[in-house]
Amino acid sequence: MKVPERKNFPPKAYEGIVRENYEGIEMSHYRDRPNNLVELLARSVGSFPNREAVVDDNARLTYKDFDNLANNLAYYLQELGVKKGDRIAILMPNSWEFAVAYYGIIRIGAIAVLLNWRCSSSEIEYMLNDSGASYLLMNSEYWDKIKPVQKQLRLKGIHCCGEAAPAATKPFGDLLKQAPKSVKADPPVIQSDGAAILYTSGTTGRPKGALQTHRNCVSNAIIASRLAEGSETDRTLIIAPMFHATGINSQLTAFLSIGGCCVIRPFFLPNDTLAKIQEEKITFGAGVAAMFYFLLNLPDWADYDLSSLKYFFMGGSPVPVELFNQLAKALPHVKFGNVWGLTESTSIVTYNPHVDILRIPEAVGPPVPVLEVKVLDPDAKEQERGAVGELCVKGPSVVRGYWNNPEASRNTIIDGWLRTGDLGYMDEDGYVYIVDRIKDMIVSGGENIYCIEVENALMQHPAVLDAAVVGVPDPVMQEAVKAVICLKPGMTATENEIKEHCKKLIASYKKPKHVVFSDSMLPRNPGGKVLKSALKDM
């Protein structure tokens, strides 16, 4: 079955696609792909040994340097007794050390457990013990997360970098000393082996560890780099957390796969972001749309030279038309794309290219070339085009399941199809539209209200910078719509103005009954999605 080509996607995204049977599931994939992440890096090291691979404030590593450090770490992990399939956790900010740790761990077939440093001590304790991690590689700035639960952890050891490493840990630098030889996994790493465990938000209980395989990560790297029309001359700015699928898979691994350079920042700061784009001649970036409100509102943003920037992918939600118009005017040379993805799909599922965002801004685009999307009703029957149901995804980047959680794996991935938990539909041209999370849909007076429809209306108000809605109990209607809004600096709006604005755009029963104004941007997870549970009490 030939994958139909879309004229607005880069032609290279369709090169070398084949249909194959993998573990009994028919799917598309790229023919000449690396077999695993070790081979992926080795190809670039062989082709571009002296090109810059990883850069941050403390290091500028060529591919040869980076590969040597990853090998050193892999060697000393083996000396500690780490074997293929063992889990090694990383608790670090975005940094060259994080990148080296990740590629050193997977080099010997161990599995990297990527920990969100925003989590509480008890959450980190759960993730470490649930994953069965034997060692923790961390930065000293997060010791206050580990110290309260250290006695409950089943670790064999902790290696720490950063300033003032605690006495209870060993130096991370010990793992980076020059190794006497090159090392590899025994037995060799194969595509179905686990590469990383990323814990998803525990909205309905404990977090679940999505097990991403080498096959998953290689697939997503090819997808991301080809959508960005990337080559060895490209330089990506990583401001998305590297414990998240976007940062680790769609940026670090994607650009290492093509011999590009990864310029790593610890987090997003508006002036720092613009300065690094200028200084490092950044060609590609990724983040959430809300970032650009801050960038464009800087009084001196136009003083920076951003001419090197070619592509910027945005995720988390559809791009507001008003913002896209601003971006198109301010940065006409940049191609902006909107993506939808999940941890369980290793990152990217759909892509709405620059030329389509104005035409259909509500869409998140069609599926990327080697992935398939279908829409199911509550009885698991496939819906017709235009009908809302649960979005399901199949392809080589869909994870095997959840670590240590066979029940959740069985309920989430059925015959190769990932049940995403997102409600949406596909139009006649195959473009995907997200309308809500299944768990977030509001039922008011017997009517289904999709949050995104109300949120899109709110975002069209000229004073609104950020907005989201949730359902709250109502004695008459069962549930009512509550909006939480952050206004643009210097702008004002009243609750009544917001309600009247919504009445002009959506049915009256959908407008917010309650409006709360927040002094700050709404809380989001690392993927840019609003944490709805935190809004209910605001």
C-alpha positions in Angstrom: 0.0 0.0 0.0 1.6 3.3 -1.1 1.3 6.1 1.4 -0.4 9.0 -0.4 1.8 12.1 -0.6 0.6 15.5 0.6 1.8 18.5 -1.5 2.3 20.6 1.6 4.7 18.1 3.3 8.4 18.0 2.4 8.9 15.4 -0.4 11.7 13.8 1.6 9.2 12.8 4.2 7.9 10.2 1.8 11.2 8.7 0.6 11.9 5.1 1.2 8.6 4.2 2.9 7.8 0.4 2.8 4.9 -1.6 4.2 6.0 -4.3 6.6 4.6 -6.8 9.1 6.0 -6.2 12.6 5.0 -8.5 15.4 1.9 -9.4 13.5 0.8 -5.8 12.8 0.8 -4.3 9.3 2.3 -0.8 9.2 4.5 1.6 7.2 8.1 2.4 8.0 11.3 3.8 6.4 13.4 1.3 4.6 17.0 2.4 5.3 16.6 3.3 8.9 19.2 2.5 11.7 18.4 -0.6 13.6 18.7 1.1 17.0 19.8 4.4 18.6 23.4 3.1 19.0 23.6 2.7 15.2 21.8 6.0 14.7 24.6 7.9 16.6 27.4 5.8 15.1 26.3 6.8 11.5 26.6 10.5 12.4 29.9 10.0 14.3 31.3 8.3 11.2 30.1 10.9 8.8 30.6 14.1 10.8 33.2 13.4 13.6 34.4 17.0 13.8 31.0 18.8 13.5 29.4 20.1 16.7 26.9 17.7 18.2 26.0 19.2 21.6 26.5 22.7 22.9 25.5 24.4 26.2 27.0 27.0 28.4 29.6 24.7 29.8 30.6 22.5 26.8 30.9 22.4 23.0 31.2 18.8 22.0 31.9 17.4 18.5 30.4 14.1 17.5 33.7 12.5 18.2 33.8 14.1 21.7 30.2 13.2 22.5 30.6 9.6 21.3 33.7 9.2 23.5 32.0 10.5 26.6 29.0 8.3 26.0 31.3 5.3 25.6 33.2 6.2 28.8 29.9 6.3 30.8 28.8 3.1 29.2 32.1 1.4 30.2 31.9 2.4 33.8 28.3 1.5 34.1 29.3 -2.0 32.9 32.0 -2.0 35.5 29.3 -1.3 38.1 27.5 -4.5 36.9 24.9 -2.8 34.7 23.6 -5.1 32.1 21.3 -5.0 29.1 17.7 -4.3 30.2 18.7 -2.7 33.6 17.1 0.6 34.3 19.2 3.7 35.0 17.5 6.9 36.0 18.4 10.5 35.0 17.3 13.5 37.2 19.0 16.5 35.5 18.2 19.8 33.9 18.7 20.1 30.2 22.5 19.9 29.8 25.3 18.2 28.0 25.5 15.8 30.9 21.9 14.7 30.4 22.6 14.0 26.7 25.8 12.0 27.5 24.0 10.1 30.2 21.2 9.1 27.9 23.4 7.9 25.1 25.8 6.2 27.5 22.9 4.2 29.1 21.4 3.0 25.9 24.8 2.1 24.4 24.9 -1.0 26.5 21.2 -1.8 26.1 20.2 -0.4 29.5 17.0 1.6 29.7 17.0 5.3 30.6 14.3 6.4 33.1 13.8 10.1 32.5 12.6 11.8 35.6 10.6 15.1 35.7 12.5 17.3 38.2 9.2 19.3 38.7 7.7 16.2 40.5 7.5 15.9 44.3 9.8 13.7 46.3 7.1 11.1 46.7 6.4 11.0 43.0 10.1 10.6 42.2 10.3 7.9 44.8 7.4 6.0 43.2 9.0 6.3 39.7 12.4 5.1 40.9 11.0 2.1 42.7 8.3 1.3 40.1 11.0 1.3 37.3 13.4 -0.8 39.4 16.2 1.7 38.6 19.5 0.4 40.0 21.4 3.7 39.7 20.5 7.4 39.6 22.5 9.9 37.7 21.5 13.4 38.9 22.4 17.0 39.4 23.0 18.3 42.9 20.3 21.0 42.6 17.7 18.3 42.9 19.1 16.7 46.0 16.2 18.2 48.1 13.9 16.0 46.0 15.9 12.8 46.9 17.1 13.4 50.5 13.6 13.0 52.1 13.0 9.6 50.5 16.5 8.3 50.2 16.0 5.5 52.7 12.9 4.2 50.8 14.8 3.9 47.5 16.1 0.6 46.3 19.1 2.1 44.4 22.6 0.6 44.3 24.1 4.0 44.0 23.8 7.7 43.1 26.2 9.6 40.9 25.9 13.4 41.1 27.1 16.4 39.0 26.8 20.1 39.7 28.0 22.2 42.6 28.3 20.9 46.2 27.5 17.2 45.5 26.1 15.6 48.7 28.4 13.2 50.6 25.9 10.4 50.1 26.6 10.4 46.4 29.6 9.6 44.1 30.9 12.1 41.5 29.3 11.9 38.1 32.7 12.6 36.7 33.9 9.2 37.8 31.8 7.8 35.0 33.3 10.0 32.4 37.0 9.1 32.9 38.7 7.8 29.7 37.7 4.2 29.2 40.3 1.6 28.1 38.1 0.3 25.3 35.0 0.7 23.3 31.9 -1.1 24.7 28.7 -2.5 23.4 25.7 -4.3 24.7 25.9 -8.1 25.2 23.7 -9.4 23.8 23.4 -6.8 21.0 20.7 -4.1 21.1 17.8 -4.9 18.8 15.0 -2.7 17.6 12.4 -4.1 20.0 14.5 -3.4 23.1 13.5 -0.7 25.5 15.4 2.6 25.2 13.6 4.9 27.7 10.8 5.0 30.2 8.9 8.3 30.4 6.3 8.7 33.1 3.0 10.2 32.0 0.9 12.5 34.2 -1.1 10.5 36.8 -4.5 12.1 36.2 -6.4 9.0 37.2 -4.0 7.6 39.8 -0.3 6.8 39.8 1.9 7.9 36.8 2.4 5.2 34.1 5.8 4.6 32.6 5.6 4.5 28.8 8.3 2.2 27.5 9.8 3.6 24.3 11.8 1.1 22.2 14.7 1.8 20.0 12.4 1.2 17.0 10.0 3.9 18.4 12.7 6.5 18.9 14.4 5.9 15.5 11.1 6.2 13.8 10.2 9.5 15.4 13.7 10.9 14.8 13.3 10.2 11.0 9.8 11.8 11.0 10.9 14.9 12.9 14.1 15.5 10.9 12.4 15.1 7.6 9.4 17.3 8.4 12.0 20.0 9.3 13.9 19.4 6.1 17.0 18.9 8.3 20.6 18.3 7.3 24.0 18.3 9.0 24.1 22.1 8.7 21.1 22.6 10.9 21.1 23.7 14.5 18.2 23.1 16.9 17.6 25.1 20.1 16.4 22.6 22.8 14.3 24.5 25.4 11.6 21.8 25.8 12.4 19.6 28.8 14.6 16.6 27.8 12.7 14.4 30.1 9.8 14.9 27.7 9.3 13.2 24.3 9.7 16.5 22.4 13.0 17.4 23.8 14.6 14.0 23.9 13.1 12.5 20.7 12.0 15.2 18.3 15.0 17.4 19.0 18.1 15.7 20.5 17.8 12.3 18.8 16.2 13.8 15.6 19.1 16.2 15.0 21.8 13.8 16.1 20.4 11.4 13.5 21.3 13.9 10.7 24.6 15.2 12.0 23.0 18.5 13.2 23.9 20.5 16.3 21.8 20.5 19.5 22.1 23.8 21.4 20.7 23.0 24.9 19.2 25.5 27.3 18.1 24.6 30.8 14.6 26.2 30.3 12.7 28.9 28.4 13.6 32.6 29.1 12.5 35.0 26.4 15.6 37.2 26.1 17.9 34.2 26.4 16.0 32.3 23.7 16.3 35.3 21.2 20.0 35.7 22.1 20.8 32.1 21.5 19.0 32.0 18.2 21.2 35.0 17.1 24.5 33.8 18.6 24.3 30.1 17.6 22.6 30.7 14.2 19.7 28.4 15.2 17.7 27.0 12.3 15.0 25.0 14.1 13.1 25.3 17.4 10.1 23.7 19.1 7.8 24.8 21.9 4.3 25.9 22.8 2.5 28.8 21.0 2.3 30.8 24.3 6.0 31.3 24.2 5.7 33.6 21.3 3.4 36.0 23.1 6.3 36.6 25.5 8.8 36.9 22.7 6.8 39.3 20.6 5.9 41.4 23.6 9.6 42.1 24.5 10.3 45.7 23.7 13.6 44.8 22.0 12.7 41.6 20.2 13.2 43.2 16.8 16.8 44.1 17.7 17.8 40.4 17.6 19.0 38.9 14.3 16.7 35.9 13.8 17.4 35.4 10.1 18.9 32.0 10.6 15.6 30.5 11.9 13.9 28.4 9.2 11.4 26.2 11.1 9.5 26.3 14.4 7.2 23.5 15.5 4.5 24.3 18.0 2.5 21.7 20.0 0.1 21.5 23.0 -2.9 23.1 21.2 -3.9 24.5 17.9 -2.2 27.8 17.0 -4.5 30.8 17.6 -5.1 32.7 14.3 -4.3 36.1 15.8 -0.9 34.8 17.0 -0.1 33.1 13.6 -0.9 36.4 11.8 1.5 38.2 14.1 4.2 35.6 13.5 3.8 35.6 9.8 4.2 39.4 9.8 7.1 39.5 12.3 9.0 36.5 10.9 7.9 36.0 7.3 11.0 33.8 6.5 10.1 31.2 9.2 7.9 28.1 8.5 5.7 27.4 11.5 4.1 24.0 11.9 1.6 22.7 14.5 2.0 19.2 15.7 0.0 16.8 17.9 1.6 13.9 19.7 1.8 11.9 22.9 4.4 10.3 25.1 2.9 7.0 24.0 3.5 7.8 20.3 7.1 8.8 21.1 6.2 12.4 20.1 4.7 13.4 16.7 1.5 12.0 15.2 0.1 14.7 13.0 1.6 17.8 11.4 -0.2 21.0 10.2 2.3 22.8 7.9 2.7 26.5 7.7 0.6 26.9 4.6 -2.4 25.2 6.1 -2.5 26.9 9.5 -4.3 30.0 8.2 -6.6 27.9 6.0 -7.6 25.5 8.7 -6.2 26.8 12.1 -8.5 24.5 14.1 -6.8 21.4 12.7 -3.6 19.8 14.0 -2.9 18.4 10.5 -3.0 15.0 8.8 -1.1 12.0 10.2 2.7 12.1 9.4 3.7 9.6 6.6 4.3 6.4 8.5 1.5 6.8 11.1 -2.2 6.0 10.7 -5.1 7.6 12.6 -8.7 6.4 13.0 -11.7 7.5 15.1 -13.7 5.1 17.2 -17.1 5.4 18.9 -17.6 4.2 22.5 -18.3 0.7 21.1 -15.0 0.6 19.3 -16.6 1.0 15.9 -14.9 3.2 13.4 -16.6 6.6 12.9 -17.3 8.2 9.5 -15.4 11.4 8.6 -16.6 14.4 10.5 -18.0 12.3 13.5 -16.4 12.8 16.9 -14.9 9.9 18.7 -11.6 8.7 20.3 -8.5 9.2 18.2 -6.5 6.0 17.8 -3.0 5.8 16.3 -0.9 3.0 14.7 2.6 3.0 13.5 6.3 2.3 14.3 6.5 5.0 16.9 3.7 3.7 19.1 5.1 2.3 22.3 5.0 -1.3 23.4 3.0 -0.5 26.5 3.6 0.7 30.1 6.4 -0.5 32.3 5.2 -2.9 35.0 1.6 -2.3 34.2 0.2 -5.0 31.9 -3.5 -4.1 32.5 -3.0 -0.5 31.4 -1.0 -1.7 28.4 -3.8 -4.1 27.3 -6.5 -1.4 27.7 -4.5 1.3 25.9 -2.9 -0.6 23.0 -5.2 -3.0 21.1 -4.0 -4.8 18.0 -1.3 -2.2 17.5 -3.7 0.7 17.9 -3.0 3.3 20.6 -6.2 4.5 22.4 -5.1 8.1 23.0 -7.9 9.3 25.3 -8.3 12.4 23.0 -11.7 13.1 21.4 -11.6 14.4 17.9 -12.5 13.8 14.3 -11.1 13.7 10.7 -12.4 15.7 7.8 -12.7 14.4 4.3 -9.1 15.4 3.5 -7.8 13.4 6.4 -7.0 16.4 8.7 -7.3 15.7 12.4 -9.2 18.0 14.8 -8.9 17.7 18.6 -12.0 18.6 20.5 -11.2 17.5 24.0 -9.8 14.8 26.3 -12.5 12.2 27.0 -12.1 12.8 30.7 -12.4 16.6 30.3 -15.6 16.8 28.2 -18.3 18.8 30.0 -21.9 17.5 30.2 -24.2 20.4 31.0 -28.0 19.9 31.0 -27.5 16.8 28.9 -25.5 18.6 26.2 -21.9 17.7 25.4 -19.6 20.7 25.6 -16.1 20.3 24.1 -13.6 22.4 26.0 -11.5 23.4 22.9 -14.5 25.0 21.2 -15.0 27.3 24.2 -11.2 27.9 24.6 -11.0 28.9 20.9 -13.7 31.4 21.4 -11.9 32.8 24.5 -8.6 33.1 22.7 -10.2 35.3 20.1 -10.8 38.1 22.7 -8.2 40.7 22.1 -7.2 41.0 25.8 -6.8 37.2 26.4 -3.2 35.8 26.5 -4.0 32.3 27.8 -7.3 30.5 28.6 -8.7 27.1 29.5 -12.0 25.8 30.7 -13.1 23.0 33.0 -16.3 21.5 34.2 -17.4 22.3 37.8 -20.4 20.9 39.7 -23.7 22.7 39.2 -26.8 21.9 41.2 -29.2 22.3 38.3 -27.2 21.5 35.1 -24.9 18.8 36.6 -21.9 20.6 35.3 -21.1 24.2 34.4 -18.3 25.7 32.4 -15.6 27.5 34.3 -13.0 29.6 32.4 -9.6 30.5 33.8 -8.0 33.4 31.9 -4.7 35.2 31.9 -4.9 38.6 30.3 -2.2 40.2 28.1 0.0 42.7 30.0 -1.7 46.1 30.2 -5.0 44.8 29.0 -8.3 44.5 31.0 -11.6 42.6 30.7 -14.5 41.9 33.0 -16.3 38.6 33.6 -19.4 40.0 31.8 -17.4 41.1 28.8 -15.9 37.7 28.4 -19.3 36.0 28.6 -20.8 38.4 26.0 -17.8 37.9 23.7 -18.4 34.1 23.9 -22.1 34.4 23.1 -21.3 36.0 19.8 -19.1 33.0 18.8 -20.7 29.9 20.3 -24.1 28.6 21.5 -25.2 30.3 24.7 -25.3 27.1 26.7 -21.5 26.7 26.0 -20.4 30.1 27.3 -18.7 30.1 30.7 -20.9 30.4 33.8 -17.8 31.2 35.9 -14.8 33.3 34.9 -11.6 33.5 37.0 -8.7 35.7 36.1 -5.2 34.5 36.8 -2.1 36.7 37.3 0.1 34.2 35.5 0.2 31.8 32.6 -1.8 28.7 33.2 0.0 25.6 34.6 1.1 23.2 31.9 2.8 19.8 31.7 6.1 19.4 29.8 4.2 18.8 26.6 2.5 22.2 26.8 -1.0 20.9 27.7 -2.8 22.7 30.4 -3.1 20.9 33.7 -6.9 21.0 34.0 -6.9 19.4 37.5 -5.1 22.5 38.9 -7.7 24.8 37.4 -10.7 23.5 39.3 -9.6 25.0 42.6 -8.5 28.4 41.2 
